Amino acid sequence: MQSVLASVVSVAFHGAALGMILYVISVGLSVTMGLMGFANLAHGVFAMAGGYVLTTAISRFGAPFPLALVVAFVLVGAASIVLERLLYSRLYTASDLEQVLFTIGLIFIAVAVARFIYGTLQQPVVLPDYLKGQFSLLGRDFPTYRVFIIAFSAVMVGLLWFGVERTRWGAMVRAAVDNRAMAQSVGIDTKRLFSLTFALGSGLAGLGGGLGAEIIAIQPTYPFENLVYFLVVVAVGGLGSLRGPFVAALLIGVADTACKYWAPQFGAFPIYVATIAILLWRPAGLFGRHA
Amino acid sequence: MSTHAGGYSADPRVRPVEWLPWIVALAGFFLLPEYLSLGARILIYVLYALSLDLIVGYAGIITLGHSAYFGLGAYVAGILAAKAGISDPMVQLAAAAAAGAVLGVVTGAIILRTKGLTLLMLTLAITSVLLEIANKASWLTGGADGLSGVVVAPVLGLFKFDLFGKTAYLYCLVALLIGWWFVRKMIYSPFGTSLTGVRENSLRMHAIGAPVYWRLVLVYTLSATIAGVAGGLITQTNQFVGLNVLSFESAGELLVMLILGGVGRIYGAFVGPVVYLIAQDLLAKQFPEYWYLGIGTMLVLVVMFARGGILGILDGLIARLQRKA
């Protein structure tokens, strides 16, 4: 009985850490798709870039871990503004097919560039001493780094929700998601709003990629391998919503961990089947508003 | 839209230029005997791309999971040949087609009720489910090592699959010819026109009383059937099935080939795989990094500047020349 309880706690804990990472990475995708209607399959590229920036900053330049996280967020966010202005913005009115193809093209390019610079090997993450080891809570030991991931992501999520629900910028974003034409006609500069929101979402993906580099391995095929997970979070959660993807990410994180722990012979099979079932039951996702 | 696109009002007779691919294919057989295995691969991918063009180009269904039907066809033919001892190629192919059709009608009926991201996601999820099954059920599929020991008897009991790939090439060519005839017939029919109507404006098609959903399910099933046949062919010519037939990369690659040739115009599905696979054969092994870089850059450029693909560029050039003359 004790051991069953221990494994349940362990699965819930590791699942929560994975779920938090998935959410921090994917929330930007939900906003991009909800706000701009852009099918950005290349969102994982930003997460991978964040992972590479973080590992390089630490191992090459000896940056302390918190600074490396900030650098990953800022650099990826800034780079995404350039991409958005130069390329993405030309395709806002293009068909879904063209957006899908364009972003698949970006993935191919990113995979090639990553392999070119870093080779095919997985990037090791050097953690500072204070994030290594175990953390005791209620008589159980938890890996300190996962505790840090959960706590840090929770703070980020709190800040993000506060920003969207309580600030002027957030009100403008919500207005534009609800009705873009109306928002524009009351004087909201949607173009600038899109750029900033896109940068924030991409920066968060970079942060998530860096933060989760130990859980989701940083390697050139990252954007392909994890694409399904990021898309599942957004599709199951519901486009343009903040809470939906949060619930979906936690569900997927825990379900994935549970499958690997108790039924490794099935692989990710149950996750995909559950995704199909949920999408058939609610095509707009658990919290989606557009039916 | 050019007359290549077909449609009910277009002249359904085969124009002389439409014989060109077959002349090239036959010439290739006699002139390049050492490249016949690559040739057979190209022919199979043309058939596969043709099936994708039906749903992406004509019906406007965006899918990232077309490899599900290709892969299923490949595995069904492979399992029959390697595990069930059924070596007749026609039976294997018929089984691959039937499997593609059944999966196509079942999944199509389910997923075509949705659209946009949800549809895209469902196509990906279905393929992922099949990939997981193929990966984990290694007693049946060989798992990550692939399925070897595929035995294929002579075609119709007469033509043995030889080492040089002569039989395989002609066998694939005949299969492609039948597939092409069928697809072409369909596109020039009222049914084909109604598909284009759904793609261009599904609301209006509803308004004039067209059974939009059932048309989509039907074309999806037909496309899945053809993809299943293409999968069966790839198993028979390689005499091996690997997990990669079901991978997302393979579905993406196919989409790239179709876009490169030109979407929604039948012959784009011919040009794309030829150019892509020959370029891949020449370049990919020497420069794997540059290959993906090149493919990615090409995709971005095609979307930005040449949305009709190679045939679209050709159309533009011809139109220009005619204006000058």
Interface residues (C-beta under 8 A of the other chain):
Chain A: M33 A39 L87 R90 L91 A94 D96 L97 E98 V100 L101 F102 I104 G105 L106 I107 F108 I109 A110 V111 A112 V113 R115 F116 F224 L227 V228 L231 V232 V234 A235 L239 Q265 F266 G267 A268 F269 Y272 V273 T275 I276 L279 L280 P283 A284 G285
Chain B: V56 G60 I62 L64 I110 R113 T114 G116 L117 T118 L120 M121 L122 L124 A125 I126 S128 V129 E132 I133 N135 K136 F248 E249 G252 L255 V256 I259 V263 P288 E289 Y290 W291 Y292 L293 I295 G296 T297 M298 L299 V300 V302 V303 M304 R307
